[in-house]
Amino acid sequence: MLQALLHRVRYEVLPAKATHDAVLAHVPRDVVVTVTASPVKGLDPTLDLATRLAGRGYRVVPHVPARLLRDGAHLAEVVHRLREAGVDDVFVPAGDASPPAGPYEGALPVLRRLAELGSPFSGVGITGYPERHPLIEDDITIQAMWDKHPHATYIVSNLCFDARVLGEWVTRVRRREVTLPVHVGVAGPVERTKLLAMATKIGVGESTRFLARHASWFARLAAPGGYAPERLLRRSAPVLTAPSAAVAGLHLFTFNQIAETERWRRALLDRVAG
């Protein structure tokens, strides 16, 4: 069961200077690469990396946060640039930019606008929140997912560290008759020192916002012995592999520890197969 999930993975990466070369060196072409977007640096680094990786044969999914879009013309420009590069899948979260760059406070208006533009992407992902969002009530996030799901083709769940919570969330989603496949968000094998270094490199202001909003994530990832991805996956596997869950695969948050994530996945695959 776990083996199947490990074969269907997506790696989330940050658009840093070394990311392109790290992906080429360590990520197989059959692994989908998703590229985050920074509220400080804007969309250009995301689009640049996504187009470069697409040109090297990867299936790439850039993040297009609603709150980073200046207006409808900017969205149309982003669509054109990505389609020219052969990108056919995007992930549309609300994003954390405050204030927003334009009129879009959340993802739903952007999803509707994409439909008006002729649904240019065959894949459109939206966010799900198994654990409590730091700024939004649970009922609101579930309702928002319901409102967005007619415009999407899949859901990517945010980070979750509790197998029971993850299973209950999947059950709640299906009870709402949301049938979109789910890519389950799991943190990869994060080294504490590298996580701290990554947090400082993304910018002082952005790091502060990230840590303020996701303090519980950081505490669990950084605690000695506090988090092991294989333990979470083994506990979650019976629920996640049930046909009723309709889990499409794993969305691994690499925190740009790309080589380490791929080595860990390969080693775990070998242990599961053995």
N, C-alpha and C positions, 0 to 999 in steps of 0.2 A: 504493500500500500504506500509506504513512505517513498519507495523507489520511484513510483510513478510521479509523485509530486516533485521530486528532485530533478526529474527529467523535463518538467514543464516549469521553467523558471524565467523570471525577468530580473535583470539587475538594474537597480536605480543608482545613477551616478550623478555627481556634481560637476558642472562645467568648469573645471579648473584647468590650468595650463597643461598639466601632465595627464589629464584624463584620456585624451585621444590615444596617446601612445600606450597607456596602461591597458585600455580596452583591446587594442590591436595585439598586444603581447600576451594577454591572458584569457580573453573571453572568446569562446567558440562562436562561429557564425550562426549556430542554431539557437543561441541564447538571445532573447530580446533585450535591448538596452533602452532604458528610459532615462531621460535627461531632465533634471530638475531646473527650476528657474528661481532666480534671486530677486527679492523685492528691492534690493539695493542696486544691483547691476542691471536689472531689466532683462528683457527677452533676448537681446542680441547674442550673448554668449551661449544661450541654450540653442538658438537656431543655428548658430555657426557650428557647434559641435554636432548637432543632429544631422546637418547636411553633410558634414565631413564623414561621419560614420556611415551614413546611408551610402555615400559614394564608395565606401570600402566593403560594401556587401552586407552590412548589418540591417536587421529590421529594427528601426529606431522609433521610439515613442517620445516626442518632446512634450514637456509640460507647458500648457498655455494657460496660465492663471488669469481669471477674469479681471482681477484688480490691477493687472499690469498692462491691460489694453487701453490705449488712449481714446479710441472711438471705433466706429464700424469700419472706417477706412483702414485703420491700423490692423484690425482683424483680417480684412480682405487681403492686405499686404502680406500678413503672416501666412495665410492660407496659400497664396500664390507662391511664395518662397518655398514652402514645404512641399507643395505638389510638384514644383519644378525639380526638386531634389529627389522625387520618388517616394516621399514619406506619405504613408497612407493611414496613419494611426496617431491620434493625439489624446492626451490626458488633460481634462479641463477641470481643475479645482477652482475654488474661489480665490485662493491665494491669501497671503498675509500682508500685502502692501497696505500701509495706512499713512495717509489717505490713499484711496485708489487713484490710479493714473488717469482714469476717465470715468464714464458713467456706469460702469459695471461693478456693482457691489458683490454680486455672487455669480455662480456659474450658469444658472438657468437662462438668463437673457443671452448669454454667449451661445449656449447650445441652440436656442431658438434661432439666433442669427445665422448659425452654421446651416440649419435646415433651410432658411431663406436663401442661402448661397448655393443651394443645390446639394447639400450633404456631401461635401467634397472628400470626406474621409470615410473609408469603410469601417474603421475602428474608432470609437469614441469612448474614452473611459471617464468615469465619475468616481467620487470619493465615498467610501463608507467608513464609519467610525465604531469599531467594536468596543473600544474603551472611551470613556468620557472625553469629549472635546474640551480643551482648556477654556474656551470662550463661549460655547454654545450648548444649550440643554439637549439631552439625548433625544427627547421627543421631536425637537426641531430638526436635528440631523436626520432622523429616520424619515420625517415628513419630506424634507428637502430631497432625499434620495428617491422617494416615491414620485415627487414632482418631476425630477430630472430623468427618470429611467426611460420614458418613451423616446428620449432624444439620444440615448446612449446605447452602446453594444456590450459593455461590461462594467464591472465595479472593481475598484482597487481598494482593499481595506487598509486603513492606516495601521500604524504599529500596534501590536497587541502582545502582551507578555504572559497572558493567563489563558490556558487551554479551555477552562470552563467558560470564561467570558466570551472567548472566540466562538465556541460552539453555540452558546445561547444567542449570540448576535446573528449567526447564520440562520438559526431557527426563526428568529424574529423577522428577518428579512424575507424568508420564504413564506411565513404566515401572512405577510403583507402582500403576497402574490407578486413580489418582484422576482422575476425568473432569470434576470441577467446572470451570466456566469461571473464568478467572483475570483479574483486573484488575491490571495491572502498575503497581507503585508507582514513580513517577519524581518527582524534585524539580523544581519549576518553575524559572523564571529568577530566582535568588535574588541580591539585592544584598547585598554584605558588610555594609555599614553598617546596613541594615535588619534583617539577620539578627542582628547583635549587639544591636540595640535590642530585637528580639523576645525574645531570650534573657534579657535583663535584666528585661523587663516581666512575664514569667510567674512571677516570684518567685525570690528568692535560692536558697532550698532546692531548689526544683524545677529551676531552671536548673542547679545544681550536679549534681544527679542525672542530668539529661538529658545534660549534656556529658560526665560521667564514663562513662556507658554508651554514648554515641554519639560519642566523640571523633573517630573516623575519618570519620564523616559530616561533622561540623562542619569538620574540616580540609579536606576535599575541596570542600565548598560554599563555604568562605570564602577559599580560595586564589585569588589573582589568575590568571585564565585556567585554573583547575584544573577547572572543570566547565561544560559547556554542554549543556542538555537536548536540543537538536536534534541534536547530534553523537551522543549516546547513542541517540536514537531512530532516526537514519538507519542506524547500525551494527546496531541490533537488529531493524529492520523485517523483513528476510527471515525471521528465525526467528519473530518474534511474529505475523506474518500468515499463517504456514503453517497450513492447516486442522487439522493434528494438534496444534498448540499450544493450540487452543481458547481463545485470548485474547479476552476480551469487550471490552476497551478499556483506557484508561489511568486510573490513579488518581494525580492530580497533587497533590503536597504543596505547598501554596501558601505555608506559613509566614506566612499572612495578608497576603501580597503579592498581593491578589486582583485589583486592577486591572491590575497588571503581568503577572500570569499570563494573564489573558484577552487583553490586547493582544498578548502574545507568541504565544499560540495562534492568534489571528486572522491575525497577520502571517505565521506559518509556514504556515498553511493557504493564504494567498494565494500564497506562494512555491511551494508544492508544486503548486497548481493551475495556476500560470503555467508 
